[in-house]
Amino acid sequence: MLPPEQAKPELEESPEEPRKRSFLAELPGLLLTALIIAVLIKTFLIQPFWIPSESMLPTIEVNDRVMVNKLAFDLGEPERGDVVVFRDPREADIEESIPEAVVRSVLEAVGVRTRGRDDLIKRVIGLPDEVVEIQDNRILIDGVPISEPYLPDLLMADEGPFEVGPEQVFVMGDNRNASFDSRRFGPVPFDDLVGQAFLTIWPISNIGGL
């Protein structure tokens, strides 16, 4: 046996350097992760919505995109003046395959289409258990006129009275003469409210709170 001073030193094993993956190899995983996060945020928190109609002019213009807080009415109740997104009462639920659902979720995440049913956007005018009436170009709530500084100059036909039930809201578009709203389909149940629109995000020239 060799004396200690003559023994061969053991070779230290150097740990293998981790192989670096190219960015292109990681890109599909990153995109999938980003998509999953976007879909989860869209489903439970906030979602962009594309506005195709003139019913909310001049507050929201045609082709604007707005952000909608989907937790707003889980944490509280709608208030008069809120701009809300809700399910179109004229449209039935649409059955779709898994691929169709995936495509829809991707398009919803970027705000170019809505959910399985078309959604509408209007302003809350009447609250639960109130009576809404239109007289002399003014909105009356339980016989008392309300202030609507967001309205353009327009003429409204006398209509009503409309009774709002418990856990319902009466909604109208700001462009009253070109809006299909609660004057035609009645009050909207709380359960059909998708969320509260709080910000216009596109185009850049229209960015601002609602």
KOLNUTOR-929662 format. One record per residue (C-alpha): residue number from 1; residue in one letter; x negated, y, z negated. Coordinates in steps of 0.25 Angstrom, whole numbers. Example, Ala and Ser with C-alpha at 12.3 -4.5 7.8 and 13.67 -1.06 7.14 Angstrom:
BEGIN
SITE   k r     x     y     z
SITE   1 A   -49   -18   -31
SITE   2 S   -55    -4   -29
% end
This chain:
BEGIN
SITE   k r     x     y     z
SITE   1 M     0     0     0
SITE   2 L    -6    14     4
SITE   3 P    -9    23    -7
SITE   4 P     2    35    -8
SITE   5 E    -8    45    -2
SITE   6 Q    -9    36    11
SITE   7 A     5    32    12
SITE   8 K    12    38    25
SITE   9 P    21    49    22
SITE  10 E    35    46    25
SITE  11 L    41    53    37
SITE  12 E    52    62    33
SITE  13 E    64    60    41
SITE  14 S    69    73    47
SITE  15 P    84    74    48
SITE  16 E    89    74    62
SITE  17 E    93    88    67
SITE  18 P   108    89    69
SITE  19 R   111    89    84
SITE  20 K   117   102    88
SITE  21 R   130   101    96
SITE  22 S   132   110   108
SITE  23 F   143   121   107
SITE  24 L   150   115   119
SITE  25 A   151   101   112
SITE  26 E   157   108    99
SITE  27 L   166   117   107
SITE  28 P   178   107   109
SITE  29 G   178   105    94
SITE  30 L   177   120    91
SITE  31 L   189   123   100
SITE  32 L   197   112    94
SITE  33 T   195   117    80
SITE  34 A   198   131    84
SITE  35 L   211   126    91
SITE  36 I   215   118    79
SITE  37 I   213   130    70
SITE  38 A   220   139    79
SITE  39 V   232   130    80
SITE  40 L   232   128    64
SITE  41 I   232   143    63
SITE  42 K   243   145    73
SITE  43 T   252   134    66
SITE  44 F   251   139    52
SITE  45 L   246   153    51
SITE  46 I   246   163    63
SITE  47 Q   249   162    78
SITE  48 P   248   171    90
SITE  49 F   261   173    98
SITE  50 W   262   178   112
SITE  51 I   274   188   114
SITE  52 P   280   186   128
SITE  53 S   292   195   126
SITE  54 E   296   210   125
SITE  55 S   305   208   113
SITE  56 M   295   214   103
SITE  57 L   291   226   111
SITE  58 P   284   236   108
SITE  59 T   279   229    95
SITE  60 I   274   216   103
SITE  61 E   272   217   118
SITE  62 V   273   206   128
SITE  63 N   262   196   128
SITE  64 D   256   201   114
SITE  65 R   251   191   105
SITE  66 V   255   192    90
SITE  67 M   250   184    78
SITE  68 V   260   178    69
SITE  69 N   259   174    55
SITE  70 K   265   160    53
SITE  71 L   265   161    38
SITE  72 A   272   174    37
SITE  73 F   285   168    34
SITE  74 D   280   156    26
SITE  75 L   275   166    16
SITE  76 G   286   176    16
SITE  77 E   299   180    23
SITE  78 P   300   189    36
SITE  79 E   302   204    34
SITE  80 R   310   214    42
SITE  81 G   300   219    53
SITE  82 D   292   206    54
SITE  83 V   289   202    68
SITE  84 V   291   187    68
SITE  85 V   289   175    77
SITE  86 F   300   165    77
SITE  87 R   306   153    84
SITE  88 D   315   156    96
SITE  89 P   329   151    91
SITE  90 R   332   148   106
SITE  91 E   321   138   108
SITE  92 A   321   123   103
SITE  93 D   309   116    98
SITE  94 I   301   110   110
SITE  95 E   296    96   109
SITE  96 E   281    95   114
SITE  97 S   271    84   115
SITE  98 I   258    84   108
SITE  99 P   250    90   119
SITE 100 E   260   101   121
SITE 101 A   260   104   106
SITE 102 V   244   106   107
SITE 103 V   245   115   119
SITE 104 R   256   123   112
SITE 105 S   248   125   100
SITE 106 V   235   129   107
SITE 107 L   244   140   115
SITE 108 E   251   144   102
SITE 109 A   237   146    95
SITE 110 V   233   157   106
SITE 111 G   247   163   106
SITE 112 V   251   160   120
SITE 113 R   263   152   117
SITE 114 T   272   149   105
SITE 115 R   277   137    98
SITE 116 G   286   125   102
SITE 117 R   297   135   103
SITE 118 D   296   149   108
SITE 119 D   295   159    97
SITE 120 L   300   174    97
SITE 121 I   295   186    90
SITE 122 K   304   197    84
SITE 123 R   305   206    72
SITE 124 V   312   203    59
SITE 125 I   324   213    58
SITE 126 G   334   206    48
SITE 127 L   331   198    36
SITE 128 P   338   187    29
SITE 129 D   353   190    25
SITE 130 E   353   203    32
SITE 131 V   362   209    43
SITE 132 V   356   215    55
SITE 133 E   364   224    64
SITE 134 I   360   234    76
SITE 135 Q   368   247    76
SITE 136 D   364   260    83
SITE 137 N   351   255    88
SITE 138 R   347   251    73
SITE 139 I   345   238    66
SITE 140 L   353   238    53
SITE 141 I   350   228    42
SITE 142 D   362   226    33
SITE 143 G   367   239    38
SITE 144 V   354   247    36
SITE 145 P   346   251    48
SITE 146 I   331   247    48
SITE 147 S   319   255    53
SITE 148 E   312   248    65
SITE 149 P   300   257    69
SITE 150 Y   294   246    78
SITE 151 L   306   247    88
SITE 152 P   305   254   102
SITE 153 D   316   263   106
SITE 154 L   327   255   110
SITE 155 L   342   253   109
SITE 156 M   349   241   102
SITE 157 A   363   237   104
SITE 158 D   371   236    92
SITE 159 E   372   221    87
SITE 160 G   375   213    75
SITE 161 P   377   212    63
SITE 162 F   367   200    62
SITE 163 E   367   192    49
SITE 164 V   353   186    45
SITE 165 G   354   173    37
SITE 166 P   345   169    26
SITE 167 E   331   166    30
SITE 168 Q   333   172    43
SITE 169 V   328   185    50
SITE 170 F   334   193    61
SITE 171 V   323   196    72
SITE 172 M   323   206    83
SITE 173 G   313   210    94
SITE 174 D   307   225    94
SITE 175 N   311   226   108
SITE 176 R   326   225   104
SITE 177 N   332   225   119
SITE 178 A   323   214   124
SITE 179 S   323   204   112
SITE 180 F   330   191   110
SITE 181 D   331   191    95
SITE 182 S   340   189    83
SITE 183 R   351   197    89
SITE 184 R   353   185    99
SITE 185 F   348   173    91
SITE 186 G   351   177    77
SITE 187 P   342   177    65
SITE 188 V   329   169    64
SITE 189 P   327   159    53
SITE 190 F   315   160    44
SITE 191 D   311   146    48
SITE 192 D   310   150    63
SITE 193 L   300   161    60
SITE 194 V   286   158    65
SITE 195 G   279   169    59
SITE 196 Q   277   184    58
SITE 197 A   269   191    69
SITE 198 F   259   201    63
SITE 199 L   249   205    74
SITE 200 T   248   207    89
SITE 201 I   235   201    93
SITE 202 W   235   203   108
SITE 203 P   233   210   117
SITE 204 I   222   218   110
SITE 205 S   230   232   113
SITE 206 N   242   227   105
SITE 207 I   234   221    93
SITE 208 G   242   226    80
SITE 209 G   250   222    68
SITE 210 L   265   219    70
% end
